[in-house]
Amino acid sequence: MAIKTEGELTPAVLAVMNKTEDPRLREILGAMVKHLHAFVREVKLSEAEFREATAILNEIGQLQTDSHNEFVLMAGSLGVSSLVCLLNNGDGGQTETSQSLLGPFWRLNSPRVENGGTIVRSDTPGTPLYVRARVVDRDGRPIAGAEVDVWHASPVGLYENQDPDQAEMNLRGKFTTDVGGRFWFRTVKMVGYPIPVDGVVGRLLKAQGRHPNRPAHLHALIFKQGYKTLISQVFDPSDPNIDSDVQFGVTAALTGDFVLHHEPHPSEPGVGGPWFSLDYTYVMEPGEAVLPRPPIK
C-alpha cells in the first residue's frame, strides 16, 4: 500500500509483522516495531541522528574480535543484560537469584582442576584467596556432580586473554561438586577493573560522565542436567565501585563475604598471612541444561 502520512506507517508495518508464522517471533517483531516507532516519534529523531545511529550499530559489529565483544559490553552498560537476567530468574523477578550476566570473557574448554587445586597457572602476584562454595537446589539440597566453570580477572585487572604476560587459561578452571555439593580451590584475590573504552561504549560513558569500572568479582558457570545452567558473579562489597557497577550487575544475592585473615592458613603451611577466604552458596533452579554461546574464542 502507498503510505500517505506518518500515522499510516506503523499499522502498515505491523500488518506485515502479523503474518509471521512462528507465534513467538510474531510477538517479538510486533512489539519491537511498536516500541521502535514510538521511540522515533517521542524523541523526534532527525535524519542526521538516524544516519549516526546506524553508523554506530555498524561500528559495534565491526569491533567484534576473538577477544572482545562490544555488543555484550553495550548491553551491560545500558542495563539490558541485567534486566533480561532478573526477568527470567527468581520466580520471574520476584525473588533473589544467584543468576547474573555472562559477561564478555567466558571461554569454552577451561582446564579441569581437582577440588583443592589452584587455578593460578603463571606468576600472578596477589594475596591468596581460598574459595569454598556449595551448589544447592531451591530447597537447599546439595547438587552433586555439577560442573563448575570459574574465571576472574587478575590483580592487575586483566583477564588472561587480554594480557600477554599471563599463561593460557590462567585464573580459569573447571571443577566438579562432591556428594555434598561442594567445590573448593585456591587463587589470588581479584580486583575491580575498567571495561574497554576504546570503542562505542567508551564514547557513551564519556558523554554521560560515567566511570568505566566494574567492582571485583568471581565468575562461575554451573552445569548439571535437570537444572537451568547457572551463570553467576560474586562481588566484593569492599570494592569502591560496588554501588556504581558500570554493567549494573551487582545485586544483594551476589554480594559475597571476602574475609581477610592475618594468621597463618590452617592447612597451607607456606601461607602465613595475609590471605582471604570466600564462602558462598549457589542456588540452581530446575530447567534445561544448555551452555551459552561463548562471547569470545
RODO-2510 file (C-alpha; in nm, 4 decimals, decimal comma):
residues 297
     n   res          X          Y          Z
     1     m     0,0000     0,0000     0,0000
     2     a     0,1074     0,3580    -0,0625
     3     i     0,1707     0,5467     0,2643
     4     k     0,0181     0,8941     0,2750
     5     t     0,1114     1,0137     0,6272
     6     e     0,3403     0,9073     0,9095
     7     g     0,0390     0,7917     1,1045
     8     e    -0,0342     0,5235     0,8448
     9     l     0,3151     0,3738     0,8539
    10     t     0,3142     0,1848     1,1839
    11     p    -0,0154    -0,0002     1,1189
    12     a     0,1133    -0,0994     0,7746
    13     v     0,4365    -0,2418     0,9169
    14     l     0,2506    -0,4231     1,1967
    15     a     0,0185    -0,5813     0,9412
    16     v     0,3212    -0,7361     0,7727
    17     m     0,4743    -0,8481     1,1035
    18     n     0,1458    -1,0178     1,1949
    19     k     0,1865    -1,2560     0,9009
    20     t     0,4893    -1,4191     1,0665
    21     e     0,4064    -1,7863     1,1195
    22     d     0,6061    -1,8530     1,4362
    23     p     0,3926    -1,7118     1,7219
    24     r     0,6809    -1,6095     1,9478
    25     l     0,8696    -1,4428     1,6627
    26     r     0,5474    -1,2682     1,5607
    27     e     0,5039    -1,1358     1,9157
    28     i     0,8638    -1,0120     1,9350
    29     l     0,8619    -0,8444     1,5936
    30     g     0,5302    -0,6710     1,6598
    31     a     0,6430    -0,5364     1,9956
    32     m     0,9771    -0,4292     1,8505
    33     v     0,8086    -0,2304     1,5734
    34     k     0,5670    -0,0647     1,8169
    35     h     0,8424     0,0423     2,0556
    36     l     1,0897     0,1477     1,7868
    37     h     0,8326     0,3612     1,6088
    38     a     0,7176     0,5091     1,9417
    39     f     1,0795     0,5887     2,0303
    40     v     1,1387     0,7668     1,6992
    41     r     0,8238     0,9723     1,7496
    42     e     0,8993     1,0515     2,1157
    43     v     1,2489     1,1885     2,0535
    44     k     1,1603     1,3262     1,7084
    45     l     1,4638     1,1546     1,5614
    46     s     1,6247     1,3632     1,2877
    47     e     1,7576     1,2216     0,9626
    48     a     2,1151     1,3063     1,0651
    49     e     2,0686     1,1324     1,4007
    50     f     1,9272     0,8263     1,2260
    51     r     2,2303     0,8052     0,9989
    52     e     2,4601     0,8401     1,3004
    53     a     2,2699     0,5670     1,4865
    54     t     2,3008     0,3183     1,2002
    55     a     2,6721     0,4019     1,1670
    56     i     2,7196     0,3319     1,5390
    57     l     2,5466    -0,0073     1,5106
    58     n     2,7697    -0,0946     1,2160
    59     e     3,0762     0,0097     1,4170
    60     i     2,9744    -0,2058     1,7130
    61     g     2,9589    -0,5107     1,4878
    62     q     3,2943    -0,4330     1,3288
    63     l     3,4591    -0,4124     1,6725
    64     q     3,3904    -0,7823     1,7350
    65     t     3,7120    -0,9875     1,7653
    66     d     3,8145    -1,3230     1,9122
    67     s     3,8822    -1,1499     2,2457
    68     h     3,6306    -0,8625     2,2504
    69     n     3,2515    -0,8343     2,2235
    70     e     3,1315    -0,4731     2,2018
    71     f     2,7617    -0,5694     2,1812
    72     v     2,7825    -0,7523     2,5149
    73     l     2,9555    -0,4509     2,6705
    74     m     2,6894    -0,2166     2,5355
    75     a     2,4013    -0,4350     2,6549
    76     g     2,5504    -0,4384     3,0044
    77     s     2,6229    -0,0666     3,0063
    78     l     2,2569     0,0035     2,9263
    79     g     2,1315    -0,2369     3,1947
    80     v     1,9702    -0,4654     2,9379
    81     s     2,1734    -0,7749     3,0299
    82     s     2,0795    -0,7493     3,3974
    83     l     1,7140    -0,6823     3,3163
    84     v     1,6892    -0,9941     3,0987
    85     c     1,8579    -1,1966     3,3720
    86     l     1,6335    -1,0715     3,6530
    87     l     1,3138    -1,1153     3,4498
    88     n     1,3973    -1,4777     3,3688
    89     n     1,5062    -1,5984     3,7129
    90     g     1,3980    -1,5798     4,0743
    91     d     1,0313    -1,6580     4,0022
    92     g     1,0139    -1,4089     3,7205
    93     g     1,1981    -1,1350     3,9063
    94     q     1,0013    -1,1677     4,2302
    95     t     1,2762    -1,3196     4,4463
    96     e     1,6544    -1,3048     4,4736
    97     t     1,8596    -1,5168     4,2376
    98     s     2,2173    -1,6408     4,2033
    99     q     2,1886    -1,5835     3,8287
   100     s     2,3838    -1,2996     3,6693
   101     l     2,5066    -1,1824     3,3294
   102     l     2,7606    -1,3923     3,1412
   103     g     2,9947    -1,1074     3,0570
   104     p     3,2237    -1,0889     2,7556
   105     f     3,5170    -1,3014     2,8782
   106     w     3,3870    -1,6553     2,9305
   107     r     3,5747    -1,9197     2,7295
   108     l     3,4888    -2,2803     2,6500
   109     n     3,7146    -2,5689     2,7480
   110     s     3,8852    -2,4299     3,0545
   111     p     4,1104    -2,6980     3,2121
   112     r     3,9799    -2,9361     3,4742
   113     v     4,1080    -2,8947     3,8288
   114     e     4,0664    -3,1250     4,1271
   115     n     3,8936    -2,9803     4,4311
   116     g     4,1528    -2,8099     4,6481
   117     g     4,3722    -2,7282     4,3489
   118     t     4,4749    -2,3905     4,2148
   119     i     4,3693    -2,2020     3,9028
   120     v     4,6878    -1,9899     3,9076
   121     r     4,8931    -2,1034     3,6072
   122     s     5,1566    -1,8326     3,5765
   123     d     5,3383    -1,5889     3,8000
   124     t     5,0436    -1,3862     3,9315
   125     p     5,1372    -1,1675     4,2285
   126     g     4,8469    -1,1114     4,4663
   127     t     4,7020    -1,2003     4,8027
   128     p     4,5992    -1,5684     4,8215
   129     l     4,2231    -1,6326     4,8086
   130     y     4,0673    -1,9610     4,9225
   131     v     3,7184    -2,0242     4,7852
   132     r     3,4820    -2,2771     4,9401
   133     a     3,1396    -2,2991     4,7799
   134     r     2,8260    -2,5143     4,7716
   135     v     2,5779    -2,5735     4,4931
   136     v     2,2224    -2,6443     4,6104
   137     d     1,8702    -2,6536     4,4725
   138     r     1,5932    -2,4159     4,5766
   139     d     1,5135    -2,6359     4,8779
   140     g     1,8750    -2,6235     4,9966
   141     r     1,9587    -2,9809     4,8949
   142     p     2,3157    -3,0313     4,7687
   143     i     2,3679    -3,0934     4,3989
   144     a     2,6436    -3,3496     4,3436
   145     g     2,8256    -3,3910     4,0131
   146     a     2,7673    -3,0375     3,8898
   147     e     3,0306    -2,8978     3,6549
   148     v     3,1529    -2,5598     3,7796
   149     d     3,3498    -2,3345     3,5449
   150     v     3,5172    -2,0408     3,7246
   151     w     3,7171    -1,7458     3,5940
   152     h     3,8193    -1,3988     3,7062
   153     a     4,0459    -1,1050     3,6288
   154     s     4,3989    -1,0879     3,7657
   155     p     4,5131    -0,8477     4,0422
   156     v     4,6076    -0,6038     3,7650
   157     g     4,2512    -0,6050     3,6337
   158     l     4,3013    -0,8104     3,3169
   159     y     4,1658    -1,1477     3,2037
   160     e     4,4323    -1,3788     3,0670
   161     n     4,3181    -1,3427     2,7057
   162     q     4,3778    -0,9665     2,7394
   163     d     4,7227    -0,9970     2,8944
   164     p     5,0266    -1,1427     2,7126
   165     d     5,2074    -1,1773     3,0461
   166     q     4,9592    -1,4381     3,1711
   167     a     4,9686    -1,8056     3,0755
   168     e     4,6928    -1,9546     2,8608
   169     m     4,3840    -2,0180     3,0770
   170     n     4,5380    -1,8518     3,3829
   171     l     4,2767    -1,7934     3,6556
   172     r     4,0302    -2,0271     3,4840
   173     g     3,9301    -2,3771     3,5880
   174     k     3,6539    -2,6367     3,5838
   175     f     3,5542    -2,8274     3,8975
   176     t     3,3021    -3,0985     3,9884
   177     t     3,0931    -3,0790     4,3057
   178     d     3,1243    -3,3646     4,5558
   179     v     2,8385    -3,5541     4,7223
   180     g     2,7770    -3,2541     4,9479
   181     g     2,7513    -3,0168     4,6510
   182     r     3,0862    -2,8629     4,7459
   183     f     3,3838    -2,7425     4,5458
   184     w     3,6898    -2,5519     4,6647
   185     f     4,0067    -2,4081     4,5209
   186     r     4,2900    -2,1593     4,5625
   187     t     4,3503    -1,8475     4,3562
   188     v     4,4587    -1,4868     4,4143
   189     k     4,2341    -1,2018     4,5219
   190     m     4,0896    -1,0278     4,2181
   191     v     4,0440    -0,6523     4,1849
   192     g     3,7969    -0,4321     4,0043
   193     y     3,8819    -0,3197     3,6554
   194     p     3,7688    -0,0852     3,3787
   195     i     3,5846    -0,2287     3,0813
   196     p     3,7380    -0,1485     2,7393
   197     v     3,6681     0,2138     2,6467
   198     d     3,8333     0,2376     2,3062
   199     g     3,5068     0,1827     2,1186
   200     v     3,1428     0,2880     2,1112
   201     v     3,0796     0,2030     2,4776
   202     g     3,3703     0,4213     2,5841
   203     r     3,2282     0,7187     2,3952
   204     l     2,8882     0,6593     2,5546
   205     l     3,0334     0,6573     2,9060
   206     k     3,2345     0,9717     2,8390
   207     a     2,9266     1,1514     2,7073
   208     q     2,7389     1,0550     3,0249
   209     g     3,0225     1,1383     3,2622
   210     r     3,0292     0,7787     3,3913
   211     h     3,3323     0,5824     3,5067
   212     p     3,4061     0,2519     3,3266
   213     n     3,4771     0,0378     3,6329
   214     r     3,3415    -0,2942     3,7495
   215     p     3,3800    -0,3957     4,1157
   216     a     3,5937    -0,7025     4,1898
   217     h     3,4071    -1,0272     4,1252
   218     l     3,4375    -1,4017     4,0705
   219     h     3,2569    -1,5598     3,7738
   220     a     3,1037    -1,9077     3,7735
   221     l     2,9064    -2,1088     3,5190
   222     i     2,7456    -2,4208     3,6682
   223     f     2,6100    -2,7027     3,4508
   224     k     2,4046    -3,0033     3,5610
   225     q     2,1380    -3,1985     3,3747
   226     g     1,7903    -3,1266     3,5132
   227     y     1,8823    -2,7719     3,6157
   228     k     1,8948    -2,4430     3,4330
   229     t     2,2564    -2,3537     3,3636
   230     l     2,3595    -2,1087     3,6348
   231     i     2,5710    -1,8118     3,5297
   232     s     2,6821    -1,6139     3,8317
   233     q     2,9142    -1,3475     3,9696
   234     v     3,0097    -1,2914     4,3330
   235     f     3,1086    -0,9327     4,4142
   236     d     3,3393    -0,7941     4,6817
   237     p     3,1353    -0,5452     4,8914
   238     s     3,4515    -0,3583     4,9957
   239     d     3,5239    -0,2509     4,6383
   240     p     3,4887     0,1285     4,5966
   241     n     3,2668     0,0798     4,2906
   242     i     3,0267    -0,1700     4,4477
   243     d     2,7392     0,0807     4,4247
   244     s     2,8174     0,2055     4,0741
   245     d     2,8994    -0,1001     3,8614
   246     v     2,9185     0,0194     3,5009
   247     q     2,7372    -0,3013     3,3946
   248     f     2,4591    -0,2814     3,6589
   249     g     2,5346    -0,6396     3,7682
   250     v     2,5543    -0,6090     4,1483
   251     t     2,2600    -0,7466     4,3464
   252     a     2,2268    -0,8277     4,7157
   253     a     2,2261    -1,2019     4,6444
   254     l     2,5520    -1,1746     4,4502
   255     t     2,7483    -0,9954     4,7230
   256     g     2,9996    -1,2243     4,8923
   257     d     3,1958    -1,2056     5,2139
   258     f     3,5666    -1,1820     5,1311
   259     v     3,7221    -1,2261     5,4760
   260     l     4,0761    -1,1026     5,5381
   261     h     4,2947    -1,3220     5,7634
   262     h     4,6296    -1,2257     5,9148
   263     e     4,7097    -1,5522     6,0919
   264     p     4,8781    -1,8464     5,9112
   265     h     4,6489    -2,0554     5,6945
   266     p     4,5397    -2,3678     5,8905
   267     s     4,6077    -2,6163     5,6076
   268     e     4,8664    -2,4341     5,3917
   269     p     5,1955    -2,4177     5,5885
   270     g     5,3579    -2,1805     5,3417
   271     v     5,0832    -1,9184     5,3710
   272     g     5,1472    -1,7054     5,6758
   273     g     4,9091    -1,4225     5,6013
   274     p     4,7549    -1,2104     5,4879
   275     w     4,5084    -1,4204     5,2894
   276     f     4,1380    -1,4065     5,2036
   277     s     3,8606    -1,6617     5,2241
   278     l     3,5256    -1,6667     5,0467
   279     d     3,2380    -1,8976     5,1378
   280     y     2,9375    -1,8804     4,9082
   281     t     2,6292    -2,0871     4,8215
   282     y     2,4992    -2,1026     4,4644
   283     v     2,1310    -2,1865     4,4150
   284     m     2,0249    -2,3614     4,0948
   285     e     1,6719    -2,3641     3,9553
   286     p     1,5113    -2,6565     3,7719
   287     g     1,5218    -2,6282     3,3960
   288     e     1,7125    -2,7157     3,0828
   289     a     2,0908    -2,7518     3,0967
   290     v     2,2186    -2,5594     2,7941
   291     l     2,5590    -2,3993     2,7552
   292     p     2,5557    -2,0428     2,6178
   293     r     2,7383    -1,9431     2,3030
   294     p     3,0826    -1,8152     2,4057
   295     p     3,1118    -1,4381     2,3519
   296     i     3,4827    -1,4810     2,2661
   297     k     3,7008    -1,7660     2,1368
***
